[in-house]
């Protein structure tokens, strides 16, 4: 006899897993492609939009604007989380990918300080704020979408594809930077070549909107009955825990996959094209580790994976950072891949852990708010903080200490959390 699905359980969707994965990751590809190329071209952007007689001042300003984009992420989390919880995950995903296309494309078209003066600086800040607003609901809604549509035994693996898209987007941005560095003369790259990767973002946005628009409709989610104040009061512990264990992910990700492209040429003496290549290969290694880590977390639990990665960061973070300034391509590559593997090991278990921490009715809003507040404070500020710490303490190893401290804090938070593997996500 055919079996009957439990009451209240949405019926299986006809959409294939591959289509679901594509829909879940494509927006993250665009989001982190934009973030990565901004981070990789920060010195050029600082020169064109925030000129100064001191190159370090221009760089800090460029990274500061990068950080400013994170100020609007909590507001985007509330807005897109509300859409996802009230009107369905798919509508939020379509809206967010379209909203992200605008600032990416306009960044590639906007005239610089030499042409329109301080207006260029102001416009760059506005574009990063808009990008942060749209990104505030993209990643978290996608991992909730994937976790809810997955087989319970493979929830960690399925949810990790949202993160996989983020890394793939970062790698795509890094590869674009490397190719342009090799193909163009430095003067041409500085003058106009850096704009090309931003203009390509409109293509990714078009593909993303098409894939998500074609998805079959999800069953209507349970409508939330709690106001924001009630949601925080009833789920404050989960929000603190999710925000706390995301600290290491934020600091680690933005250090290894964004900031090191600037750090390696400055302290290792390698050309920027080599730094882009190293970043690209490091991101490629993370694409292997993340799904493996997620699949392993489905078997042995989320907490063992998270705590193992934290331990590795505390033990190996300092010596790996020492090697980044060796000045040798292969040594630097090995060190950055080692750091990338530690971050990827940790990140593989985080998407499902975050999604499993909240009830369905408020899952999009809860995950988005906790994640984005942490990323605003500890993630997007990392390149600027790292640059400041180096200048303030006159030590190239200051970022290593920052990463290690972040790992220790998140490790303590993980110890306070319950294991979520095997639990019904609707429970």
N, C-alpha and C positions, 0 to 999 in steps of 0.2 A: 504494500500500500504506500502511496506517496506520503511523505511526512509533511507536517504543517509547521510553518514558522511560528515561533513563540509570539504571543500577543504583544503588540507594540514594537516589534522588530521590523524595520523597513525591509521590503522585499528586495531580493538581489537585483541589482541593476544590470541591464543588458550590455552596458558599456564594458569593453575589454579592459584588462589590467593595463595593457600598454597604452590605451587611450587615456585612462585615468592618470597614469604616471606622467604622460606628456602634458596633460592639462594641469597637473599639480606642479610640475617643475618649470614650465616655460616662463611664467612671470618672474620666478626667481632668477632665471638665466638673465633676463633683461635687467632686473634690479641690481644684481651684483656685477654684471657687465658694466653698468653705469658707474657703480661705486668704485670698481677696480680701475677703470681707465681714468677716473678723476684722481684716484690716489696715485696711480703710476705717472700721470702727467701733472702732478701737483706743482713741481718746480716751474714748469712752463706756465701753468695757469697763474701761479703766484706772480710770475714776471709780467704777464699780460694784463692781469686784472687788479693786482695789488702790488705795484712796483715800489721798490725801496732801494736805497743805497746799500743796505745790508741784505744779502740773499737769504740769510736765515730768517730775517723779519718777514720777507715775502712768503717764504715757505710756511712759517708759523701761521700767517694770515690765511694762506690757501687751505691749510689743514684746519684752521679754525672755522672757516666757512663750511668745510666738509663736516665738521662736528655740528655746526648750526643746523644742518639738515636733519639731525636727529632730534632737535627740539620739538619738531612737529610730529614726530612719530607716535607719541602717546595719543595725540588728537586723532591721527589717522587710525590708530588701533581702536579707539572708541567708535569712530565713524564706520569703518569697514567691519569691525567686529559686530556692531549693531546690525548692519546689513546682513552679515552672515548668519547671525542668530535669529533675526526676525524674518528675513526673506529668502534665506537659503545660501549655502556656501558658494554655489556657482555664480550667482549674481554678484557677490562681493569679488570673486576672482576676475570676472570679466571687467568690472568697473576699475579695479586696481591696476590691471595691466594697461588699460587705455590711458589712465591718469599718469602712469609712469613714462609714457612715450613723450609727452610734451616737454618736460625739462631736459631730458636727454638730447632730443633733437635741437632745441633752442640753444643749448650750450655750444653745440657745434656751429651755430649760425651767428651768434652774438658778437658784435664788434668789441674790441678791447679798450683798455684805458687810454691808449694813445689817440683813439678815434673819438670817443664820447666822454672821456674823463671819468669822474667818480660815479657817473650813472652806470658804467660797466660793472663797477664793484657792487653797487646796490642790486643790479639785475642778477648778478651771479648769486648773491645771497638769497634773493627771492626764489630763483630756480631751485636752489638746494632745499629751501624750505618746502616748496611744492613737491619735490621728489621725496622728501622725508615723509610728507603727509600720505602720499600714495603708497609708499613702501611700508607704512605702519601696519597695514592690514594684509599685505601680500604674503609674506612668508608664513605667518602664523595661521592664516586662513587655509593656506595650501596644505600645511601639515595636518590640520584638523580634518580637512576634506579627505586626505589620503588615509589617515588613521581610521576614520569612521567607515570608509568604504573597503577596508582590508579584511582579510581573513584574520581572526583573532590570534592565530598562531604565528602570523607573519606581520603583525602590526608594526613592530619596530623597523623592519626592512621596508615596508611600504611607506611609512611616514618619512623615512630618511631620504626618499627621493626628492622631497621639497628642498632639503639641504643639499642634495646632490646637484640640483639645478643651480643653487647658489654658487657652489664650487665650480661647476661647469661655466657659469657666467663669468666668474672671476678669472678662470683659465682662458676663456675666450678673450677677455679684455687684455690679459697679460700677453697672450699670443699676438694680438693686434699691435700692442706696443712694441713687442720684439720684432715683428715683421717690418713695421714702419722704421724702427731704429736701424735695421739692416738695409732697407731698400732706399731710404732717403738720406740726403745730406743733412747734418745737424742743423744747419741754418734754415733749410726748407721745413724741417720737422718743427722747429721752434716757431717759424713764421705762420705756417698754415696746416702742416701735415697732422698736427695733434687733433685737429677738428674732425678728421675723417672718421675715427672710431665712434664719435658721438653721433654723427649723421647716420651711421649704419644701424644705430639703435632703433630707428623707425621700422626697419625690416623685421627685427625681432618682435617688436610690438604688434605688427600686422599678423605675423604667424601665430603669436599667442592669442590674440583676440579671435582669430578664426578657429583655433583648436577648442577654446573654451566655449565659444558660441555654439559649436556643433554638439556639445555634450547633451545627453538626455537629462531631463530634469530630475533632480533628487526629490525623494519624498519630502513633503513639507515638514520642517523641523518643529519641534515643540517650541511654542512661543514663550519667551522669557516672561516671567511674572514679577521679577525683581527689578527695582530701580538700581542705579549704579551704587548708591550708598548702601543699599541692602546687600547687593552682590559682594561688595568689599567686606562688609561686616560678617557675612556668612562664610566667606571663602578667604579671609585674610591670611590664614596660615598657608594655604596652597599658593597664594600669590607671592608671599614672602619666600617660600621654598623655591618656586620656579624662578623668581627673580634672583635669588641667591645662587642657585647652581648655574645660572646663565652668566654670572660674572666672569668666570674663567673662559667660557666660550667667547664672550665679547672681547675681552682683552687679548686672548690668544689669537682669535681669528684676525682681528685688525692689526695685530703686531706682525704675524707671520705672513699673511696673504696680502696685506696692503702696505704697511710701513716698511718692511724689509726691502722693498724695491727702491726705496730712497736711502735706507740705512747702508745697504751693501756697497753702492758706489761711493758713498761718503767715507765710510770707515774701512772698507775692504779694498778700495782703489780700483774696482772692476768697472769697465764701461757700462753705461746704462743698458745697452743691448744685451750684455751678459746677465745683468740683473733681471731683465725681463725674461730671458730664457730660463734662468734658475727659478723664478717665480712660477713660470708656466709648468715646468717639470714638477715642482713641488705641489702645485694644484692637481696635476695629473695623478700624483701618488696618493693624494687625499681622496680622489675619486675611486680608488681601489680600496682604501682602508674604510671609508664611511659605510658602504653597504655591508662589508664583512663584519664591521663592528656592530652594526644594527642587527644583522642576522644572528650574531653570537649573543646579543642581548636578549633576543627572543628565546634563546635556549637556556642561558644561565642567569638571566636577570639584568636589569638596567644598572643597579647599584654596583655590582662587581666591575662592570666596564668603566663606569664613571670614576670610581675610586682608583682603579689601576692607572687610568690616564692622569689623574691628579698626582699620584705618586711618581709617575715618570717625569712629569713637568717639574716637580720639586727637586728630584735627584739629577736630572739631565739638562734642565733648562740653562743653568750657568755655563757648563762646559760647551754646550752646543752654540751658545751665543759667542763664546770666545773664538770659536772656529770661523764665525761669519766674517771676521776682519782679517782672515789669513791672507787675502789677496790672491789665492789660488782658486780657479774656477771649480775644480772637482771637489776640493775640500769644502768650499762654501756651499756647493750644491748638496753634498752629503749632510752638512749641518742643517741646512734649511729643510731638506726632506725629512730629517729626523724630527725637527720641530713640527713640521706639517703632519707627520704621522701621529704624534702625541695629540695634537688638536683634533685631528680627524677621528682618532679612537674615541675621544670624549664626545665629539659631536654626533657620532653615529647613534648614540643612545639618547640624546637629548630631545629630539622631536617627539617620539612616542611618550617619553616621560612627561613632557609638558602637556601633551594632549590628554593623557590619562589622569591628570591631576584635577580636572574640573568636570562637573556634570554637563550633559549635552546642551541644556537650555542656555547656558552662559559660556560654553566652551570657547567659542571664537573670541568673545570679548575678554574673558579671563586670561587666556593664553596670550592674546595680543597685548593686553595692558601690561602684564607682568614682564613679558619679553621685551617690549619696546621701552619701558621705563629703564630697565637695566641697560639696554643697548644705548639709550640716550646718555646715561651717566657714565658707563664704563666702556662701551663699544666704540661709538663714533668719536669720542674724545681721545682715544688711544694714540693715534698718530701725533696729535698736538701735544698731549701729555708726555709722550716719549721724547719728542723734540725738546720740550721745555726741561724735562728732567736731565737730559744730557747737557744742555747748556747751563743749567743751574748748578749741578753737581760736578760739571766738567768730567764726566765719566761716560764712556760709550757703553758701559755695562748696566746703566740705569734701567733700560727697558727690560733686561733679564730679571732684575729684582721685581719690577712691576708685574711681570707675568707670573713669577713664582708666588708672590703674595696673593694674587688673584686666584691661583690654583688652590692655595691653602684655604682661603675663605670658602670657596665653592665646595671643597672637600668636606669641611665641617658641616655645611648645609646638607650635603648628600647623606651624611651619617644620620641626620634627623628624619629622613624621609622613609616612607614605607615602600616596599617593593611592589611594583604594579604589574609585573608580568603574570599572565594567567587570569587577571581580573577582567570581568565583563566591562567594556568601556561604557556601556549604558547603565551600569550599576552605580 
